[in-house]
């Protein structure tokens, strides 16, 4: 594949309204933007010139609008008329109370895909409660799977619910709705919640709990830290390597690299002897540096790799690439040059294709209102003072009637 493609990204021409939020909703918008959609984040009015806390803003623009103000809500409704997708990250009932729920907005635009992303399910005991990733995975049964034997459950950051079970699942639902729209001409409501998303992601371990693969208590199984040949080990320089030699043929290569004979050590099939194996492996691996082990195992099928930090990846020139590659319509390269709040074209080498060496490690953030007026001109043909005004840091519809350019 070449760095540049003659084809547009798959979502080019798709217009997205992303209501201001953090983590999962912005991640959905980021995926849409990286694959060519034009994403306009709707922020609350402010007089601040500082970016918000949201860092997932690559290739997005912002428009500050008060949905609680009548003329602000009127402006938002006009935007909805020409939008393809709306990302709603709010709790159940918030937009309905503003008269901006799915039923009202789809009357304005029957082709609208109204994507709703919540933490808890929209029904049941927790629907009106606040929560975070750790709460969603705790209710999904996922948190109880994670952690060392004899220790409390361990939450792996906010990757599972917020991003995999939330933002990515919502993105998937949007793509399915777009496919349905090409067949029927109709939009629909996409309902995503992080409890169900996380539970679905855990289908494999949930089923495996009925087998020998994952049938023991937390931290005693093959893939949850219980197995000594599927674990991490410290090296002599205070760094770590990851070991994942599950298959017998790979395990033999691992032992060869460690300088061990299989006949001289406890049998790997005997999980009663796993603590002894773990101690043996830990002592051997601690005898050399991470780089030394990397040199020993590189090019082999021993399934041993260094545990690299982001600073180390950057030092090595590791480029952050799009999440997947499409041969005919690849997404845009992961690059800080895909700046938010600007419609300026990217340099050819930073366009479609693989990532850019050493890039994709920092976000520029997005100031409320940055680039939004340009989007109003592009999407609607609007000009400030004629079609809309800025009052107290937010855009509102102009008082005089006019016809939008949709």
MIKEPA-899542 format. One line per field, with one value per residue (C-alpha): residue number from 1; residue in one letter; x, y, z. Coordinates in steps of 0.02 Angstrom, whole numbers, plus 50000, padded with zeros to 5 digits. Layout:
num	[NUM; ...]
residuo	[a; ...]
px	[X; ...]
py	[Y; ...]
pz	[Z; ...]
//
This chain:
num	[1; 2; 3; 4; 5; 6; 7; 8; 9; 10; 11; 12; 13; 14; 15; 16; 17; 18; 19; 20; 21; 22; 23; 24; 25; 26; 27; 28; 29; 30; 31; 32; 33; 34; 35; 36; 37; 38; 39; 40; 41; 42; 43; 44; 45; 46; 47; 48; 49; 50; 51; 52; 53; 54; 55; 56; 57; 58; 59; 60; 61; 62; 63; 64; 65; 66; 67; 68; 69; 70; 71; 72; 73; 74; 75; 76; 77; 78; 79; 80; 81; 82; 83; 84; 85; 86; 87; 88; 89; 90; 91; 92; 93; 94; 95; 96; 97; 98; 99; 100; 101; 102; 103; 104; 105; 106; 107; 108; 109; 110; 111; 112; 113; 114; 115; 116; 117; 118; 119; 120; 121; 122; 123; 124; 125; 126; 127; 128; 129; 130; 131; 132; 133; 134; 135; 136; 137; 138; 139; 140; 141; 142; 143; 144; 145; 146; 147; 148; 149; 150; 151; 152; 153; 154; 155; 156; 157; 158; 159; 160; 161; 162; 163; 164; 165; 166; 167; 168; 169; 170; 171; 172; 173; 174; 175; 176; 177; 178; 179; 180; 181; 182; 183; 184; 185; 186; 187; 188; 189; 190; 191; 192; 193; 194; 195; 196; 197; 198; 199; 200; 201; 202; 203; 204; 205; 206; 207; 208; 209; 210; 211; 212; 213; 214; 215; 216; 217; 218; 219; 220; 221; 222; 223; 224; 225; 226; 227; 228; 229; 230; 231; 232; 233; 234; 235; 236; 237; 238; 239; 240; 241; 242; 243; 244; 245; 246; 247; 248; 249; 250; 251; 252; 253; 254; 255; 256; 257; 258; 259; 260; 261; 262; 263; 264; 265; 266; 267; 268; 269; 270; 271; 272; 273; 274; 275; 276; 277; 278; 279; 280; 281; 282; 283; 284; 285; 286; 287; 288; 289; 290; 291; 292; 293; 294; 295; 296; 297; 298; 299; 300; 301; 302; 303; 304; 305; 306; 307; 308; 309; 310; 311; 312; 313; 314; 315; 316; 317; 318; 319; 320; 321; 322; 323; 324; 325; 326; 327; 328; 329; 330; 331; 332; 333; 334; 335; 336; 337; 338; 339; 340; 341; 342; 343; 344; 345; 346; 347; 348; 349; 350; 351; 352; 353; 354; 355; 356; 357; 358; 359; 360; 361; 362; 363; 364; 365; 366; 367; 368; 369; 370; 371; 372; 373; 374; 375; 376; 377; 378; 379; 380; 381; 382; 383; 384; 385; 386; 387; 388; 389; 390; 391; 392; 393; 394; 395; 396; 397; 398; 399; 400; 401; 402; 403; 404; 405; 406]
residuo	[x; x; x; x; x; x; x; x; x; x; x; x; x; x; x; x; x; x; x; x; x; x; x; x; x; x; x; x; x; x; x; x; x; x; x; x; x; x; x; x; x; x; x; x; x; x; x; x; x; x; x; x; x; x; x; x; x; x; x; x; x; x; x; x; x; x; x; x; x; x; x; x; x; x; x; x; x; x; x; x; x; x; x; x; x; x; x; x; x; x; x; x; x; x; x; x; x; x; x; x; x; x; x; x; x; x; x; x; x; x; x; x; x; x; x; x; x; x; x; x; x; x; x; x; x; x; x; x; x; x; x; x; x; x; x; x; x; x; x; x; x; x; x; x; x; x; x; x; x; x; x; x; x; x; x; x; x; x; x; x; x; x; x; x; x; x; x; x; x; x; x; x; x; x; x; x; x; x; x; x; x; x; x; x; x; x; x; x; x; x; x; x; x; x; x; x; x; x; x; x; x; x; x; x; x; x; x; x; x; x; x; x; x; x; x; x; x; x; x; x; x; x; x; x; x; x; x; x; x; x; x; x; x; x; x; x; x; x; x; x; x; x; x; x; x; x; x; x; x; x; x; x; x; x; x; x; x; x; x; x; x; x; x; x; x; x; x; x; x; x; x; x; x; x; x; x; x; x; x; x; x; x; x; x; x; x; x; x; x; x; x; x; x; x; x; x; x; x; x; x; x; x; x; x; x; x; x; x; x; x; x; x; x; x; x; x; x; x; x; x; x; x; x; x; x; x; x; x; x; x; x; x; x; x; x; x; x; x; x; x; x; x; x; x; x; x; x; x; x; x; x; x; x; x; x; x; x; x; x; x; x; x; x; x; x; x; x; x; x; x; x; x; x; x; x; x; x; x; x; x; x; x; x; x; x; x; x; x; x; x; x; x; x; x; x; x; x; x; x; x; x; x; x; x; x; x]
px	[50000; 50062; 50060; 49926; 49766; 49669; 49508; 49418; 49406; 49247; 49152; 49196; 49045; 48963; 48915; 48923; 48861; 48950; 48879; 49016; 49073; 49226; 49304; 49177; 49074; 49227; 49309; 49160; 49180; 49367; 49341; 49216; 49335; 49486; 49387; 49337; 49180; 49167; 49138; 49072; 49077; 48938; 49009; 48930; 48953; 49110; 49224; 49377; 49512; 49579; 49547; 49425; 49483; 49433; 49591; 49506; 49484; 49590; 49511; 49361; 49292; 49188; 49036; 48982; 48792; 48676; 48543; 48446; 48427; 48283; 48385; 48530; 48415; 48340; 48514; 48548; 48387; 48440; 48606; 48513; 48414; 48575; 48668; 48691; 48738; 48710; 48813; 48720; 48828; 48705; 48604; 48429; 48303; 48423; 48389; 48205; 48185; 48255; 48135; 48282; 48252; 48253; 48068; 48078; 48241; 48197; 48039; 48156; 48272; 48206; 48379; 48464; 48558; 48535; 48673; 48644; 48785; 48757; 48853; 48713; 48566; 48423; 48309; 48329; 48398; 48548; 48479; 48474; 48635; 48809; 48948; 49117; 49206; 49241; 49056; 49001; 49123; 49079; 48896; 48942; 49035; 49200; 49285; 49266; 49374; 49522; 49657; 49786; 49745; 49702; 49691; 49544; 49478; 49587; 49517; 49629; 49609; 49453; 49489; 49356; 49192; 49229; 49321; 49296; 49123; 49064; 49143; 49191; 49024; 48933; 49041; 48995; 48811; 48826; 48907; 48767; 48638; 48725; 48717; 48531; 48504; 48582; 48453; 48299; 48336; 48289; 48388; 48364; 48411; 48570; 48565; 48734; 48776; 48940; 48872; 48805; 48956; 49079; 48977; 48976; 49165; 49181; 49087; 49243; 49292; 49110; 49089; 49262; 49214; 49119; 49280; 49454; 49518; 49440; 49348; 49452; 49440; 49510; 49697; 49716; 49674; 49772; 49741; 49710; 49883; 49877; 49985; 50175; 50198; 50068; 50130; 50250; 50423; 50545; 50716; 50882; 50864; 50695; 50597; 50482; 50449; 50284; 50279; 50136; 50199; 50037; 50066; 50190; 50299; 50314; 50347; 50496; 50571; 50544; 50635; 50775; 50799; 50805; 50932; 50816; 50778; 50596; 50642; 50729; 50584; 50403; 50281; 50182; 50019; 50025; 49951; 49991; 50174; 50144; 50210; 50377; 50386; 50346; 50488; 50608; 50559; 50567; 50744; 50807; 50727; 50791; 50968; 50970; 50912; 50759; 50867; 50965; 50805; 50741; 50897; 50879; 50696; 50677; 50639; 50580; 50407; 50438; 50306; 50418; 50412; 50471; 50341; 50365; 50310; 50247; 50409; 50506; 50391; 50415; 50603; 50602; 50504; 50348; 50209; 50030; 49927; 49740; 49644; 49625; 49668; 49548; 49637; 49520; 49471; 49595; 49569; 49673; 49845; 49858; 49948; 49949; 49949; 49766; 49735; 49566; 49476; 49545; 49492; 49666; 49721; 49853; 50023; 50020; 50135; 50017; 49860; 49787; 49889; 50009; 50052; 50189; 50351; 50355; 50185; 50016; 50077; 50004; 49837; 49814; 49642; 49501; 49446; 49256; 49206; 49368; 49330; 49142; 49101; 49195; 49088; 48930; 48987; 49029; 48874; 48742; 48811; 48787; 48872; 48888; 48776; 48656; 48611; 48678; 48753; 48872; 48803; 48890; 49010; 48879; 48804; 48618; 48505; 48481; 48314; 48261; 48195; 48301; 48318; 48461; 48576; 48558]
py	[50000; 50175; 50317; 50407; 50341; 50410; 50362; 50460; 50388; 50284; 50413; 50566; 50679; 50616; 50755; 50720; 50821; 50766; 50833; 50880; 50739; 50643; 50477; 50361; 50486; 50582; 50415; 50372; 50542; 50517; 50353; 50437; 50583; 50471; 50381; 50540; 50609; 50794; 50804; 50961; 50956; 51055; 51139; 51241; 51429; 51497; 51647; 51539; 51525; 51362; 51188; 51078; 50919; 50816; 50759; 50651; 50797; 50755; 50827; 50896; 51072; 51151; 51262; 51337; 51329; 51339; 51205; 51281; 51449; 51458; 51534; 51417; 51266; 51337; 51346; 51167; 51107; 51186; 51094; 50931; 50954; 50932; 50809; 50624; 50573; 50642; 50574; 50593; 50552; 50617; 50525; 50464; 50604; 50752; 50790; 50743; 50874; 51003; 50951; 50876; 50690; 50564; 50581; 50770; 50774; 50633; 50727; 50865; 50741; 50563; 50511; 50558; 50422; 50465; 50375; 50368; 50311; 50284; 50195; 50093; 50019; 50138; 50027; 49949; 49998; 50101; 50199; 50369; 50349; 50418; 50295; 50265; 50124; 50028; 50028; 49969; 49824; 49776; 49754; 49666; 49527; 49580; 49658; 49498; 49409; 49526; 49519; 49406; 49256; 49305; 49490; 49607; 49631; 49750; 49878; 49900; 50088; 50138; 50040; 49905; 49998; 50175; 50134; 49952; 49923; 50102; 50211; 50070; 49981; 50144; 50170; 49994; 50031; 50191; 50098; 49968; 50108; 50191; 50025; 50010; 50189; 50151; 50013; 50102; 50289; 50296; 50342; 50261; 50268; 50175; 50127; 50083; 50061; 50012; 49875; 49774; 49821; 49758; 49601; 49562; 49585; 49456; 49321; 49212; 49206; 49191; 49035; 48972; 48972; 48812; 48728; 48690; 48847; 48969; 48862; 48904; 49056; 49224; 49225; 49036; 49009; 48999; 49178; 49278; 49278; 49106; 49023; 49049; 49039; 49175; 49316; 49462; 49455; 49586; 49599; 49648; 49831; 49851; 49831; 49689; 49558; 49476; 49286; 49200; 49030; 48932; 48803; 48661; 48700; 48882; 48832; 48726; 48877; 48982; 48855; 48846; 49034; 49023; 48882; 48757; 48575; 48524; 48358; 48447; 48557; 48530; 48480; 48627; 48527; 48509; 48672; 48620; 48649; 48815; 48916; 48825; 48857; 49041; 49058; 48972; 49081; 49239; 49201; 49162; 49314; 49429; 49377; 49479; 49648; 49676; 49713; 49551; 49449; 49543; 49495; 49313; 49294; 49409; 49309; 49157; 49086; 49086; 49221; 49333; 49521; 49676; 49774; 49945; 50112; 50252; 50352; 50199; 50172; 50352; 50339; 50188; 50285; 50179; 50258; 50255; 50186; 50188; 50053; 49954; 49969; 49971; 49937; 50044; 50181; 50189; 50299; 50452; 50434; 50455; 50621; 50776; 50869; 50820; 50969; 51003; 51163; 51181; 51130; 51153; 51006; 50891; 50865; 50717; 50611; 50639; 50593; 50421; 50268; 50213; 50322; 50450; 50402; 50464; 50547; 50518; 50533; 50703; 50787; 50972; 50983; 51091; 51263; 51284; 51374; 51334; 51304; 51299; 51453; 51383; 51226; 51332; 51412; 51244; 51149; 51285; 51431; 51539; 51703; 51780; 51931; 51873; 51696; 51682; 51787; 51756; 51804; 51772; 51649; 51547; 51545; 51581; 51589; 51762; 51844; 51864; 51713; 51638; 51480; 51362; 51294; 51106]
pz	[50000; 49961; 50085; 49984; 49907; 49759; 49850; 49984; 50160; 50180; 50284; 50179; 50165; 50324; 50445; 50630; 50779; 50937; 51099; 51221; 51334; 51394; 51343; 51260; 51160; 51096; 51053; 50942; 50859; 50841; 50747; 50632; 50600; 50568; 50434; 50345; 50427; 50470; 50657; 50741; 50931; 51015; 51172; 51308; 51289; 51371; 51367; 51400; 51268; 51341; 51270; 51364; 51453; 51302; 51212; 51078; 50959; 50807; 50647; 50742; 50752; 50890; 50901; 51067; 51082; 51231; 51206; 51352; 51264; 51140; 50998; 51034; 51027; 50866; 50789; 50844; 50763; 50599; 50610; 50641; 50480; 50380; 50492; 50465; 50643; 50818; 50964; 51128; 51282; 51412; 51542; 51494; 51481; 51466; 51283; 51297; 51434; 51313; 51176; 51079; 51100; 50958; 50915; 50899; 50800; 50682; 50634; 50575; 50488; 50459; 50395; 50558; 50651; 50835; 50930; 51118; 51231; 51417; 51554; 51631; 51537; 51502; 51605; 51776; 51946; 51892; 51743; 51833; 51931; 51898; 51863; 51784; 51693; 51854; 51897; 51725; 51717; 51896; 51846; 51683; 51776; 51697; 51848; 51949; 51818; 51835; 51968; 52050; 52157; 52334; 52291; 52259; 52082; 51981; 51859; 51704; 51685; 51589; 51431; 51439; 51467; 51409; 51250; 51196; 51269; 51247; 51112; 50994; 51013; 50977; 50822; 50764; 50789; 50688; 50543; 50546; 50546; 50398; 50305; 50346; 50286; 50116; 50097; 50165; 50164; 50347; 50501; 50670; 50853; 50904; 51087; 51164; 51347; 51428; 51539; 51392; 51285; 51416; 51447; 51261; 51253; 51391; 51295; 51280; 51465; 51517; 51411; 51458; 51642; 51603; 51544; 51611; 51524; 51649; 51775; 51929; 52044; 51990; 51961; 51947; 51763; 51602; 51542; 51701; 51779; 51855; 51723; 51734; 51546; 51516; 51627; 51642; 51722; 51783; 51702; 51782; 51729; 51814; 51651; 51601; 51469; 51423; 51404; 51312; 51256; 51278; 51141; 51178; 51027; 51079; 51259; 51204; 51117; 51273; 51381; 51253; 51265; 51453; 51445; 51528; 51487; 51498; 51578; 51722; 51777; 51836; 51700; 51632; 51632; 51822; 51885; 52063; 52016; 51930; 52079; 52064; 51878; 51905; 52031; 51913; 51765; 51870; 51928; 51754; 51673; 51810; 51766; 51604; 51543; 51437; 51285; 51309; 51314; 51163; 51067; 51121; 51074; 50924; 50767; 50865; 50903; 51091; 51115; 51220; 51193; 51288; 51386; 51307; 51378; 51267; 51288; 51232; 51083; 51033; 51052; 50937; 50806; 50821; 50719; 50779; 50634; 50599; 50691; 50530; 50346; 50200; 50035; 49928; 50051; 50194; 50345; 50380; 50458; 50646; 50652; 50759; 50594; 50580; 50691; 50768; 50729; 50554; 50381; 50309; 50199; 50269; 50193; 50072; 50181; 50327; 50233; 50205; 50245; 50379; 50528; 50540; 50628; 50807; 50794; 50876; 51056; 51101; 51076; 51045; 51124; 51059; 51117; 51119; 50960; 50868; 50684; 50708; 50609; 50460; 50471; 50474; 50313; 50233; 50288; 50289; 50190; 50344; 50385; 50557; 50579; 50445; 50492; 50669; 50807; 50952; 51122; 51288; 51210; 51118; 50945; 50925; 50774; 50703; 50739; 50558; 50462; 50324; 50221; 50266; 50130; 50161]
//
